[in-house]
Amino acid sequence: MPWQAMEFASVFAMWAVMMVAMMTPSAAPMFLIYARVGRQTETQGTPLTATVWFAAGYFLVWIAFSAIATLVQWAIEHRFARLHDGNHEQYPRRVPVRSGGPLSVDPTS
């Protein structure tokens, strides 16, 4: 079943919130250093404006990544649904595991 606009928006929101939440802690020191350097070399009188633009650009990149991830997730789900036509009997019973033998996904085997 194809995604509706609300499903697409909620998956995009999930990706965007997740990426911003995961990347903010690692980027915060970079923003603070950038702001400190901006204050020390204050030439135009608005050092925090450059920091805000820097942070906005950083988050814009991750939000763009979220849009791409949403499209990839939709494509994979769409392709998988077309391959199997909703028939769950066609799903593989065993999945190869890199560490060794197969992993059973069928509780009866």
N, C-alpha and C positions, 0 to 999 in steps of 0.2 A: 504494500500500500504506500503510495507516495506521501511525502511529508506535506502537511498543510503549512501555511505561513506561520501559525502560532508555534508549531513544533520546530520549525527552522529557527524562529526567534529565540525559543527557549534553549535550544542546543547551542546557538551562538552565544547567548547570555551565559550559559554554563561555561563554555570555553573561555570567554572574555574574563569573567570573574575569577576563574581558576588561574589563568595565566597572570593576571595582575596580582592576585593574592600570592602566588608562588614566586613571582619575580621581584616584587617590591622589597622584601627583606634583603635580598642580595644587592639590590640597586640603591638602597637608601644611603649607604656610606658614600657611594659615588655622587649622589645628589648633594649630600652635605659637604663633601670636599669641593665640588663645583661651586657651591654657594659661598664657601669660605674664600676660595680663590677670587670669586667675583667681588666679594666685599673688600678684599685686600687690594685689588686693582681697579677699584671703582673709578670709572672714567665718565660715565654718563649720569651717575646719581641713582640708577635703578639696577643694582646688582641682582636682585631677586627675580626680575623680569626674565633675564637670560636663563636662570635656573628653572623657572616655571616652563619656559619654552623647551628647555632641554628635557625635563621630565615628561612633558606632554608628547614630545617626539618619541621618547623611549616607550611610553605606554601605547602610543599610536601604532608603533611597529608590532607590539604584542597583540593589539586588537586586530590588526590586519592578519597576523598569524592565526588568530582565532577564527576569522572569517574563512581563511583557507582550510583550517582544520575542520570546520563545519561542513564545507563543501566536500572535502575528502570523506568525512564520515557519512554524509548523505550518499555519495557515489558508491561507497563500499556496501552500504545497506541496500541501496537500490539494486546494485549488481547481484548481491547475494539473494535478494528476494526474487529477482528474475531467474536466477539459476535454479532455484528450488521451488518456485511457485507456491510457497507456503507449505509444501509437503515435508513434514519433519522427519519422515522415514528416510529421506535421502541424506540427512546429516551423517557425517562420519561417526562410526561407533568407537573408533580408536584414533587418537591423535598422537603422532610421533613426538617424543620428547627428546630434546638434545642430549640430555644426560644419560640416555640409555634406551631402555625398552619403551613400548607404547604405554600411554596413559589411558586407562579405560574410562570412558565417559558414559558407559551404559551400566546401570546398577545390576543388571541381570547377568553380565558376563564375568 
